[in-house]
Amino acid sequence: MSRCILLCLPVILSSLACYAYGQSKEQADPGRTALQHGDYLSAEMLYRQALRQNPGSPELLTDLGIALQFQGRSTDAIHAFEQALKLKNLPRTYAQLAEEKCKIRDLDGARPMLSKIIRDYAGDTRIMAVVAPCYLDLDEPVESVTAYTVLLHDDSYPHDLSLIQLAKSYLAAAQYFVTRLRERSDGKAYVAALRQASTAGDPRSAFPMAQGASRNFHPDLGFEAVLPIWHQHQEDSALLYQLAVISGEQSMQQIELCSQQYPDSPYLAQLRLEMLADRGREDEAVSGFEELLHSHPELPDLRYDLGMLYRKQRQWDKALAVFYQELDTNPKDERAAARVSEALEQMTRWQELRDFLAPRMQQKSPPLWASLDFAKALEHLGENREAIHVLAATLASYPSSKEVHWRLLHLYRLSGDTQQASAEAKWFKSQPE
């Protein structure tokens, strides 16, 4: 279960539909009651029963999807949300669908949805609470800053969590803008100023140089004011430098605020542990995570976050062990299964990956991530024909997946099937940029 779902349960449940039989919100909803008591299987059963009597209810389909979400059954939840959206445009259902796609590594599917949400629904705090973590997961730090800035002013969202997540978002944004600076020939002086400031000095020391180099540069503007200017002049190194500086300053400011207002926050403690790990003090970080797991069992994502920390550091063997533990705790948790699969792929343990995924491939509609990873394992085990069969079958459920088409193009070329390879190449040419 995602942290957002757990923390935002009252908000989510308040948005559940109670209209299947013309009920008012005040009337009892047995499915909602079951969710509130943590009886997710009963909630699923109740909503399936209600759908047999009212199969065309998008609200009931959304409720069913939420019950499946709580069980970690992402692919089943996605199917329910997609069926609901075919019947009616429900923005929160759309957000929940995007969140599930993000969790199971369907990046082609999640990115355009998240772009639409940040463009059209950024003012809706309940929608932002659902999708906000996805922007960091998909390396979209600027959008993540927008999302958590909105949630910072939402009383129903944990304030210490929004401060820490906003700090992480600003830090990721700073890293993004510095990376862009390094790619530019006229960015070296700015990068040098930032490097010097990291040990001792003023990160704004190159502001006079930036002001002289760019008429778009205004030293007194904040992040939200500079951002739209940069969108119009994305190759302006002075603006990249300014945004990197402001992002770094804002990240530190959010951490300081959280330290002052919530010194005992588990999210603050977790951030400090992540910083320890980034400095190479991994044993201390792991020990701290274990202590948090015992002291704050209400935060079910801590073990997963530890695995993601190892993933960030590309310590795949340690990440794999943590994700296996997460899966042992909840065998239905598809998010943890997807991360186990990813770690096995990164470690090129192809036989183990095939054996791990084989049972999931027996499902009527296997998850996209499982099909892609299974096909890659088959390819590396020399079973190209079987890999092609898996991917071709996957297109029935995911006809627009660029990754599936790209893998098929590669395999057709590898096997010498020029006709099918040409068809796949033609498909790519037909796609909009």
N, C-alpha and C positions, 0 to 999 in steps of 0.2 A: 504494500500500500504506500502511496506517495505521501510525503510529509504534508504537502498542501492539502490533500484530501482529508487527512486526519485533523489538522489544525483548523481547517475551514469547514468541518462537518456541519456545524449549525447553519452556516451560510448556504451550503449545498442543499441540506435538507429543506431549508426554507424555500428553495426554488423548485423542489420536486412537485410534480403535478399531482393534483388530487381530483382531477376532472373526469376520470374514466367513465364514471356513471352519473355525471352531473353533480358531483359532490362539491360542497363548499370547502374552503381551506380549513374551516373550523372543525369539520367532521373528521373522524379518525381514519387514518390511512395505515392499515396493518403493515404494509411494506415499509413505510417510513419508521414505524415503531420498531420493527425488526432491525432495521439499519442502526437506529439509535442505540439498540441493545447489543450491537455487534454480531447479530445473528444473520450473517450475509446469505447463507444458503437458504434460510427460510424466506428472506426478502426476495431472493431470486425466484423461489417457488411461487410466492404470492403474486409477483408481477407477471410470471408466465401464465398463471391461472387467469389473472385479469385480462391478459392479452388474448387468451382464447375466446373470451366473451367480447372483447373490443380490439380486434387485431389491427385496426387502422389508427390507433392512438399514438401519435408521436411522443406525447408526454410519458405514456407508460413504457414505451421503448427506451426513452431516456432514463427512466427510473430503473429499468432492467439493466441498462448499461452501467449505471452507477453501482448497482449491487454486484455486478461482475467485476467492476474496477476494484472494489474492496477486497475481492478474492484474488486479485493479481492476474486475472484472466484477460489480458489486454486484447488479444485478437477477438475474443467473443464480445468484449465490450465495444470494440471498434465496429463490429458488424451491427450491433444494436444501435449505436449512434448513427451509423450511415443509413440504416433503415428509417430511423426517425427523421433524419434530414431530407430524405427523399419525399417525405410527406409534408414537411413544414420547415420553414426557416426559423430555427431556434438558436440564437447566438450562443447561449451557454452550452448547449449540446455541441455546437461547432467547436467551442473552446475545449470541451472535454475530449472530443475526437482528436484535435490537434495534440493535446497532451499525451494521449495514448500512443499516437504515431511517433512522437518524440521519444517516449520511453522505450519503444521497441526498435529504435534505430531506422525508422522509415523516414529518412531525411528528405527524400524527394517529395514525399507526401506532406511532411510537416512544415517545411520552409515557406511555401506559398501561403499556407493557412495562417501561420504565425505573422507573416507580413501583412495580411489582410486584417488580422485582429488588432495589431498595434496601430494600423492606419484608421480602422473604423470604430474600434471599441475601447480605445485607450482610457476613456473616461469612466468605463464601467468597472468598478473595483472588484465585483464578484467574478467577472471574466478574467481580469488581470490576476486575481489570486489563483486561478486554475492554471494559467499558462506561463506565469512569470518565470518559474525555474527552467522552462524550456529554452529561453533565450541564451542563458549561460551555457546550457548543455550543447546548444548548436553553434556556439562561438559567435553570438550576436550581441556583443557587450553594449553597444549604443542603445539598442532596443531594450536590453535588460535594465539599463539605467532609467529609461522612460517608465517601464513597468513598475519597478520598485519605488520610484519617486511617487507614482500614483498611490501605491500601497502604503507608503509612509504616512499618508494622511487619511488612512482608512482605520477607524477605531476597531473594526471587527478583525483586523489582521494583527498578529503579534508584533508590537512595535520594535522589540529588540531583534526579532527575526528580519524585519524589513530594513533596519539599520545595517545589520551585518551583510545581508544580501546586496544592499545598495553599495556597501563598501567593496564587496567582491566585484560587483558590476563595474564600478569606477576603476578598480585596479585592472580588470581585464580590458577596459577601454583604453587606459593608459598604455598598456602593453601593445594593444592594436595600433594606436597612433604612433608609437615609437617604431614599430615594425614598418609602418608605411614611410616614416622618416628615413629609415636606413636604406630604403629602396631608391631614394632620390639623391642625385649627385649634389644638390644644394642643401641637403639635410645634415651633412656631416658635422658642421659647427654646432647645430642644435643638439645633436646626439651627444657630442662631446660635452656640452654644457650640462646636459642631464646626467651624464656619467660622473662628472665632477661633483654635481650636487648630491649624488647618492652617497658619497663619503663625507664631504664637508663643503658647504657652499649653498648658494641660493638657486633653486631650480628656475627662477625667473631672471637669472643673470643675463640671458640672451634676449630679453624683451626689447631693449633698445635696438638691437640689431634687427629683430623681427619687424619692428615698427618702421625701420628705414627700408626694409626689403619688400614690404607688402602694404599696399594701400587698403587691403581688406582687414589688416590687423588692428584691433582696438584693445589696448592692454587692460582696460577696466571692465570688460564684459565677462560675464559668467558662462558656464557651460551651455545652458539652454539658449543663450543669445548667440554664442559663437557657432553652435552646431548648424543652424540653417545657413549661415554664411559659408561654412565649410562645404555643405551639400552643393552649393553653387560653384565652389572653387576647390575641388577635392585634391588638386595637385599643388596647392599652395603650401609650401613647407612651413611657412611662418604660422599658419593656422593649425597644421598638424602638431607643431611644437607647442602652441598655446593650449590645444586640447589635451595633449599629453600631460602638461604641467597641471592644468586645472583638474584633470581626472585624478592624478596622484594626490593632489591636495584634498580633494573631496573624499577620496577613499580614507585618508587618515582622519579627516574630520568626523566621518560617520563612526569610525572605530572609537574615537575619543568620546563622542556623544554616548555611544552604547556603554562604554566603560564607566562614565559618570552616572548615567541613569539606571543601568542594569548591570552592576559589577558581578552579579552571580549568574548572569545569563549563560545557559548551556551553549547557545549559538556563538557567543563571544569566546567561550572556552574552546569550542571546536575550531574557530578561526585561528586562535593562538596555536593550537595543536598542528593545524595545517601549515602554519608558518614555521613551526619547529621542523616539520618534515621537509619543507622546502630548503631549510638550512642544513639538511643532512642529519638532523638529530631524530632519526626515525624511531629508535627504541623508545625515547621519551614520548613521541607522538602516539605510538601504538599503545603504550601503557596508559596514556591519558584517555585515548578513545575507549579502552576497556573500562576505565573508571567511569566515564560518562555513560556507557552502556548499562552499568549497574545503578548509577545514581539517577539516571533519567530514562527509565524504561518506557516512558510515554513517547519517546522520540524514536520511532521504529526505523528511521532511515540512517541511524548513526553507523551501523555496520556496513550498510551499502555505501555510505559516504567514505568510509575507510577504504573500501575497495576501489572507489572512484579516485581517491587520493593516490593509491598505488598505480592506478591506470594512468593518471596524469604524469606520474614519474616514470611510466613505462616499465614498472616492476611487475611484469605480467604474472610471474609465478605466485607472488604474494596476492595480487589482485584475484587470481583464480581461486586461491584457497578461501578468501573471504567470500567471494560470490557463491562458491560451493556451500559454505556455511549458511549463507542467506537462503539458498535454495533448500537446504535440509530443513530449515525452520518453516518454510512455506513452499512445498513442492509445486504449487500452482503459480508461483510468482514468475510470470513470464519475463519481467524486466531483469530479474537476476539470471534467468536462463539465457537471455540474450547476451548478457555480459560474460557468462561462462563461455558461451560459444565464441564471442569476440576474443577472449583471452586465449583460448585454445588455438584459434586461427593465428593470432599474433605470434604464438610460440611454435607454430607449424607442427602441431601435434595432430596430424590429419586423421590417423586411424581413430584416436580417441574422440576427435570431433565428429567423425561419421557415426561412431557408436552412440555418442551422446544425443545426436539429433535424430537418429533413425526412428525412435518411437514417436517423435513429434511429426515426422513425415508421414505417419500412418493416419493422421487426422484427415478429415474430408477436405479442409482448406488449410494447409499448413501456413504458419506465419511467414511473411515475406522474408524476415531476417533469417529464419531457419532454412528456407529454401535456398537463399543466396549462399549461406555458409555451407550447407550440405553439398551444393553443387561445386563449390570451391574445393571442399575436401575430396570429392569424387575426382575432380580434375587432377589434383596433386597425387592421387593414388592411381592415376593412369586410366581412369574409367570415364573418358570423355563422352562416350555415347550416352551413358547413364546421366551424366551431368547435363547434357543437352536436353534429354527427356524431362528431367526435373524442371529446368528453366522454362521449357516450352509449355509445360503444364501450369507453371506459375503465372504465365501471361494471361491465362483465363481469368484469374482473380485480380491481377495487377497489370492490365494491358498498357498502361502509360508509364510504367517504371523504367526510367532511363538506365538504371543499373542492371536490370534484368536484360534489357536489349543490348547493352554494352557487353555483358558477359557472353550472351549468345553470339554476338558478332565475333568476339575473340575466339570462342570455341569452334564456330563454323570455319573461320580462317585456319585455325589450328588443324582441323580435321580435313581441310581441303574441299569443303562444300562451298564452292564459289557462288552458286545460285542463292543459297540461303544467306550467305554473308552479304551478297549484294542487296538482298531484300532488307536486311537489318541496316545497312548503310543508307539505303533509301529512306528508311523510317526516320533515321536521325536527321537527314536533310529536310524532312518535312516538318520537323518540330520548330516552334518559334524560339527565337534567341532568348 
